[in-house]
Amino acid sequence: MTHRATKIVATIGPASSSREVLKRMIEAGVDVVRLNFSHGKAEDHVARAALVREIAAECGRVVAVMADLQGPKIRIGKFADGKIELQKGDHFILDAACELGNQDIVGLDYKELPSDLKPADVLLLNDGLIVLVVDRIVGSQIFTTVKIGGELSNNKGINRQGGGLSAPALTSKDMEDIKTALVFEADYIAVSFPKSPTDMIMARQLAVIAGEATGHKPQMITKIERAEAIPLLQEILDASDGIMVARGDLAVEVGNAAVPGLQKRMIRLARASNKLVITATQMMESMIQNAVPTRAEVSDVANAVLDGTDAVMTSAETAAGKYPVETVEMMNAICIEAEKSEVSTLDTDFMNATFDRIDQSIAYGALFTAHHLRVKAIIALTESGSTALWMSRHNIDIPIYALTPSRATLRKAVLYRNVHTLELTPSTDREATFKSVEALLKSKNLVEKGDRIVLTWGEPMGQTGGTNALKIATIA
């Protein structure tokens, strides 16, 4: 497979859960499989995670698994006839006590909504396609006037323009789902609708408790989809291992026009904070039905790559669409092509860089040396993956290989931009380890005789601790 720096996260669902389709998707370039906990039972997710890892091993690939929590269900209830048609100017009631809706009224899954609202608030239903203005609130009933109408069907989502709903990020279902995710040792857990760093701290604590028996600690990803999260981005990043630019719900809360600028800002801030960032939602939306994407979708994926995102993500395209494999193949091709036009900013990046850790200093030194000597590869011998993560925050057209004996680090680091992971047998003998590294790289056809590489590692070898050594070597 051609070297690709940007990673691909693919959601699996009814269209992509069979062994055959999953295998083709992994061969086409999927790096992380997303399990959407809004759908399916606990045992389904456990079985799918096992199948993904089994197929990845067969294909000789390292593929991580992400558990994406549902979060609070802020939705309308059901209609007697399944759906209605609203016209501009219609009066419509949202009622927390209503069982079955009709043309004039519908129930609410989120019973606290009436107490969160006031007159003149704007409600956006079905991803903003339907707009209601609140006239008054009486008890459990919200009286509204339709500003933009259209078809409204069962269980569509509700957002308040500008955000401000009080629903907690972690529901009782999410807390149970975290336990399920730790049963199959999820590599990443994505938390939906967090409003503050406190939400992420709580989610991490629950994950640590759930993984106590095995000692497994998943990486925690914050989905930025509430308006309230934007002013707290740095604090949320500090409490997370990475963020997801979840452009669907975020666009509904802050407006479509604000999202492209926010996307660029979030990617810049994540990279500067040594955190991961995934760009998601509607990236290849037309491929749910069509075998080729629109040119606008191609540009959208390419621009996320050029912004420096670690990964681009599919949702319904691969979970329920007609062309799950083709979607991954197309994303792979777009990423590779976009990366050809990237400009290295290493020299300017290092002008103002400050750090007080030896391992971070070694990571920067390795990048600088590799860039100016034009080596074939950068090799990070690592237990935790931190050195590879720091290296991956800067644009360099030389591949970074994280070699580790840790299975958890192997899968965790697979999401880092421009980092590829390989399993290395642990050893305390430095020279024997270097020979093993050289043999492994040759066996994978990643280097050949005469190639120069840069290696980083920690002394004494075989002990967990910070990277503190760097070597320039020529392949014999």
C-alpha positions in Angstrom: 0.0 0.0 0.0 1.3 3.5 -0.9 2.5 5.5 2.2 -0.3 7.7 3.5 0.1 10.0 6.5 -3.5 10.8 7.1 -5.5 8.0 8.8 -9.0 6.7 7.9 -11.6 6.0 10.6 -14.6 4.0 9.2 -17.9 3.4 11.0 -19.2 -0.1 10.6 -22.9 -1.0 10.5 -25.3 -3.2 8.6 -23.6 -2.5 5.2 -20.1 -3.4 6.5 -20.3 -6.0 9.3 -19.8 -9.1 7.2 -16.3 -10.7 7.2 -15.9 -10.2 3.4 -16.8 -6.5 3.3 -14.8 -5.7 6.5 -11.7 -7.5 5.0 -12.0 -5.5 1.8 -12.3 -2.2 3.8 -9.3 -3.0 5.9 -7.3 -4.0 2.8 -8.4 -0.7 1.2 -6.8 1.3 4.0 -9.0 1.5 7.1 -6.9 2.3 10.2 -9.5 2.6 12.9 -13.0 1.0 13.0 -15.7 3.1 14.8 -18.4 1.2 16.6 -21.5 3.5 17.0 -23.0 2.8 20.4 -26.2 4.6 19.3 -27.2 1.4 17.6 -26.9 -2.3 18.4 -26.5 -4.3 21.6 -23.5 -4.8 23.8 -22.8 -8.3 22.6 -22.9 -7.0 18.9 -20.1 -4.5 19.6 -18.0 -7.1 21.5 -18.4 -9.6 18.5 -17.6 -6.9 15.9 -14.5 -5.8 17.7 -13.3 -9.4 17.9 -14.0 -9.8 14.2 -12.1 -6.6 13.2 -9.0 -7.7 15.1 -9.1 -11.2 13.7 -9.4 -9.9 10.1 -6.7 -7.2 10.7 -4.3 -10.0 11.9 -5.1 -12.0 8.8 -4.3 -9.0 6.6 -1.1 -8.2 8.5 -2.5 -4.8 9.5 -2.8 -3.0 12.9 -6.4 -1.7 13.1 -7.6 0.1 16.2 -11.2 0.1 17.5 -13.1 3.2 18.7 -16.2 3.0 20.8 -18.4 6.1 20.2 -20.9 6.7 23.0 -24.4 7.8 22.2 -24.7 10.7 24.7 -28.0 12.3 25.7 -30.9 11.6 23.4 -32.4 15.0 22.7 -35.1 13.9 20.3 -38.8 14.1 19.5 -41.0 11.0 20.1 -42.9 9.1 17.5 -45.9 10.0 15.3 -49.0 7.8 14.9 -48.4 7.7 11.1 -44.6 7.8 11.3 -44.2 11.3 9.9 -45.9 14.6 9.2 -45.4 17.6 6.9 -45.0 21.0 8.5 -45.6 24.3 6.7 -44.2 27.7 7.4 -46.4 29.5 9.9 -48.0 26.3 11.3 -48.4 26.2 15.1 -46.8 23.0 16.6 -46.5 21.7 20.1 -43.6 19.7 21.7 -45.0 18.0 24.7 -42.9 16.0 27.2 -46.1 14.2 28.3 -47.4 13.2 24.8 -47.3 9.5 23.9 -47.9 9.5 20.2 -47.7 12.6 17.9 -49.9 13.9 15.1 -50.0 17.0 12.9 -50.3 19.4 15.8 -48.2 17.8 18.6 -45.3 15.4 19.3 -43.7 13.9 22.4 -40.1 14.3 23.7 -37.5 11.8 24.7 -35.7 14.5 26.7 -38.4 15.4 29.3 -36.4 18.4 30.7 -36.5 20.4 27.5 -39.4 22.7 28.6 -37.4 23.9 31.6 -34.4 24.6 29.4 -36.2 27.0 27.1 -37.7 30.5 27.0 -39.8 32.4 24.5 -38.1 33.4 21.3 -35.6 30.5 21.5 -35.0 28.9 18.1 -35.2 25.1 17.9 -33.5 23.2 15.0 -34.9 19.7 14.2 -33.6 17.0 12.0 -30.0 18.5 11.6 -31.4 22.0 11.2 -33.7 21.2 8.2 -36.8 22.3 10.3 -36.8 25.5 12.3 -39.2 26.3 15.1 -39.5 29.5 17.2 -40.7 29.1 20.8 -43.8 31.2 21.6 -44.4 30.1 25.2 -43.9 27.3 27.6 -46.8 25.9 29.7 -46.0 23.1 32.0 -44.8 20.1 29.9 -45.7 21.8 26.6 -43.6 24.0 24.3 -45.8 26.1 21.9 -43.9 27.0 18.7 -44.4 28.5 15.3 -42.8 26.9 12.2 -40.2 29.2 10.6 -38.9 26.6 8.1 -41.1 23.6 7.4 -40.6 20.2 5.8 -41.1 16.5 6.5 -40.7 15.5 10.2 -40.5 11.8 11.1 -40.0 9.7 14.2 -37.1 10.3 16.7 -35.4 13.3 14.9 -32.9 15.2 16.9 -33.4 18.6 18.5 -30.9 21.4 19.0 -31.2 24.8 20.5 -29.6 27.5 18.3 -26.6 28.8 20.3 -26.6 25.7 22.6 -27.4 25.8 26.3 -29.4 22.6 26.9 -28.7 21.2 30.3 -28.6 17.5 29.4 -25.5 15.8 31.0 -22.9 14.4 28.6 -22.8 11.0 30.3 -26.0 9.1 30.6 -26.6 5.9 32.5 -26.5 4.1 29.1 -23.1 5.7 28.4 -21.7 4.5 31.7 -22.8 0.9 30.9 -21.4 1.3 27.4 -18.0 2.3 28.8 -17.9 -1.0 30.7 -18.8 -2.9 27.4 -16.0 -1.0 25.6 -13.5 -2.2 28.2 -14.6 -5.8 27.8 -13.0 -5.8 24.3 -10.3 -3.3 25.4 -11.4 -0.4 23.1 -8.4 1.6 22.0 -10.4 4.8 21.9 -13.6 6.0 23.5 -15.4 9.0 21.9 -17.6 11.0 24.3 -20.7 12.7 22.8 -21.9 16.2 23.6 -19.4 17.1 26.4 -19.7 20.7 27.6 -16.6 21.0 29.8 -13.4 19.3 30.8 -15.2 17.9 33.8 -17.3 15.6 31.5 -14.1 14.2 30.1 -12.4 13.7 33.5 -15.5 11.8 34.6 -15.5 9.6 31.5 -11.8 8.8 31.9 -12.3 7.9 35.6 -15.1 5.5 34.6 -12.9 4.0 31.9 -10.0 3.5 34.3 -12.3 1.8 36.8 -13.9 -0.4 34.1 -10.4 -1.5 32.9 -8.9 -2.1 36.3 -8.8 -5.9 36.0 -6.7 -5.8 32.8 -4.9 -2.5 33.4 -6.1 -1.3 29.9 -6.6 2.5 29.6 -8.2 3.7 26.4 -7.5 7.0 24.8 -10.3 9.5 25.4 -11.6 11.5 22.4 -13.9 14.5 22.9 -16.5 15.1 20.3 -16.9 18.9 19.8 -20.5 19.3 19.0 -21.9 21.8 21.5 -21.6 25.6 21.3 -20.6 25.7 25.0 -17.5 23.6 24.2 -16.0 26.2 21.9 -14.8 28.8 24.5 -13.4 25.9 26.6 -11.5 24.2 23.8 -8.0 24.4 25.4 -9.3 23.1 28.8 -11.2 20.3 27.1 -8.1 19.4 25.0 -6.0 19.3 28.2 -8.5 16.8 29.7 -8.6 14.6 26.5 -6.2 12.6 24.4 -7.8 14.1 21.3 -10.9 15.7 19.8 -13.3 15.0 17.0 -14.5 17.9 14.9 -18.1 16.6 14.8 -19.4 19.0 12.2 -23.1 17.8 12.1 -24.4 18.8 15.5 -21.9 21.6 15.9 -23.1 23.2 12.6 -26.7 23.1 13.9 -25.7 24.9 17.1 -23.3 27.5 15.8 -24.5 27.8 12.1 -23.0 26.2 9.0 -20.9 29.2 8.0 -18.9 29.1 11.3 -17.8 25.5 11.0 -15.0 25.7 8.4 -13.1 28.4 10.4 -13.7 26.4 13.6 -12.4 23.2 12.0 -9.1 24.9 11.1 -8.8 26.4 14.5 -9.5 23.1 16.3 -6.9 21.3 14.1 -4.3 23.9 14.8 -5.0 24.0 18.5 -4.9 20.2 18.8 -1.6 19.9 17.0 -0.1 22.7 19.1 -1.3 20.9 22.3 0.2 17.5 21.2 -3.3 16.0 20.9 -5.0 14.0 18.2 -7.8 15.4 15.9 -10.3 13.6 13.7 -12.4 15.4 11.2 -15.9 13.9 10.8 -19.4 14.1 9.4 -20.7 14.1 5.8 -17.2 13.9 4.3 -18.4 11.6 1.5 -22.1 11.9 2.1 -23.2 11.4 -1.5 -21.4 8.0 -1.6 -24.2 6.6 0.6 -26.1 6.3 -2.8 -23.5 7.0 -5.5 -20.3 5.2 -6.5 -18.3 8.4 -6.8 -18.2 11.5 -4.6 -18.9 15.1 -5.6 -16.0 17.4 -6.3 -17.0 19.4 -3.3 -16.6 16.3 -1.1 -13.2 15.6 -2.6 -12.1 19.1 -1.8 -13.5 18.8 1.7 -11.4 15.7 2.5 -8.3 17.2 0.8 -8.7 20.5 2.8 -8.9 18.6 6.1 -5.7 16.8 5.1 -4.0 20.0 4.2 -5.2 21.5 7.6 -3.2 18.8 9.3 -5.9 16.5 10.7 -4.7 13.1 12.0 -7.7 11.3 10.5 -10.8 11.7 8.3 -13.9 9.7 9.2 -16.8 8.1 7.5 -20.2 7.7 9.1 -23.3 6.5 7.2 -21.2 6.1 4.0 -19.6 2.9 5.3 -22.2 2.0 8.0 -25.3 1.9 5.8 -24.3 3.1 2.3 -24.2 1.1 -0.9 -20.5 1.6 -1.5 -18.5 1.1 1.8 -15.4 -0.3 0.2 -15.4 2.2 -2.6 -15.7 5.1 -0.1 -12.6 3.9 1.7 -10.7 3.5 -1.6 -11.7 7.0 -2.6 -10.7 8.5 0.7 -7.4 6.8 0.5 -6.7 8.1 -3.0 -7.7 11.7 -2.0 -5.5 11.7 1.1 -2.4 10.5 -0.8 -2.9 13.1 -3.6 -3.5 15.9 -1.1 -0.4 15.0 0.9 1.8 15.5 -2.3 1.2 19.2 -2.2 2.0 19.6 1.6 4.8 22.0 2.5 7.2 21.1 5.3 7.1 23.8 8.0 9.7 22.2 10.3 12.3 25.0 10.2 9.7 27.7 11.2 8.1 25.3 13.7 11.4 25.0 15.6 12.2 28.7 15.6 10.0 29.4 18.6 9.8 25.8 20.1 10.4 25.5 23.8 10.5 22.3 25.9 12.0 21.2 29.2 11.7 17.4 28.7 14.6 15.3 27.4 12.3 12.9 25.4 10.6 15.9 23.7 14.0 17.3 22.9 15.1 14.0 21.3 11.8 13.9 19.2 12.5 17.4 17.8 16.1 16.5 17.2 15.1 13.4 15.3 12.8 15.4 13.0 15.3 18.1 12.4 18.1 15.6 11.6 15.8 13.5 9.3 14.6 16.5 7.4 18.1 17.9 6.7 19.8 14.6 6.0 16.8 13.3 3.9 16.8 9.9 5.6 14.6 7.0 4.5 12.7 6.6 7.8 12.5 7.8 11.4 12.3 4.9 13.9 11.0 5.5 17.4 11.6 2.6 19.8 8.8 3.2 22.3 6.8 1.8 25.2 4.1 4.5 25.5 4.1 6.0 22.0 4.7 9.6 23.3 7.9 10.2 21.2 6.1 9.2 18.0 3.1 11.4 18.9 5.3 14.5 19.4 7.0 13.8 16.0 3.7 13.5 14.3 2.6 17.0 15.3 4.9 18.4 12.6 4.7 18.1 8.8 7.5 16.0 7.4 7.4 13.9 4.3 9.5 11.1 5.9 7.5 8.2 7.4 7.7 7.7 11.2 7.7 4.1 12.5 6.8 3.4 16.1 8.3 0.1 17.1 7.0 -1.3 20.3 6.4 -4.6 22.2 3.2 -3.2 23.7 0.0 -4.3 21.9 -2.0 -1.4 23.4 0.6 1.2 22.1 0.6 -0.6 18.7 -3.1 0.1 18.2 -3.1 3.5 19.9 -0.4 5.0 17.8 -2.0 3.8 14.6 -4.2 7.0 14.6 -1.2 9.4 14.8 -0.6 11.2 11.6 2.3 9.9 9.5 3.0 7.2 12.2 3.0 3.5 11.3 3.3 0.8 14.0 5.3 -2.4 14.0 5.6 -5.0 16.8 9.1 -5.5 18.1 10.2 -8.3 20.5 11.5 -6.7 23.8 15.1 -6.9 24.6 17.6 -5.3 27.0 20.5 -5.8 24.5 21.0 -2.6 22.5 23.0 -4.1 19.6 20.7 -7.1 19.3 17.7 -4.8 19.2 19.2 -2.7 16.4 19.8 -5.8 14.4 16.2 -6.9 15.0 15.0 -3.4 13.9 17.0 -3.6 10.7 15.8 -7.1 9.9 12.2 -6.1 10.5 12.4 -3.0 8.3 14.0 -5.1 5.5 11.4 -7.8 5.8 8.7 -5.3 5.3 10.5 -3.7 2.3 10.6 -0.4 4.1 14.4 0.1 3.7 17.2 -1.4 1.7 21.0 -1.6 1.9 22.6 1.9 2.0 19.5 3.7 3.3 20.0 6.1 6.2 17.6 6.1 9.1 17.3 8.0 12.4 16.5 6.0 15.6 15.4 7.2 19.0 15.1 5.0 22.2 15.5 5.1 25.9 18.4 4.0 28.0 18.7 1.7 29.8 16.9 -0.4 27.1 14.0 -2.6 28.1 12.8 -0.3 30.9 9.8 2.0 30.7 11.0 5.6 30.8 11.6 8.6 28.6 13.4 8.5 25.3 16.9 9.9 25.8 19.0 8.7 22.9 19.3 9.3 19.1 21.3 7.6 16.5 21.9 8.0 12.7 22.5 4.6 11.1 23.1 3.2 7.6 21.3 0.0 6.6 24.0 -2.7 6.0 
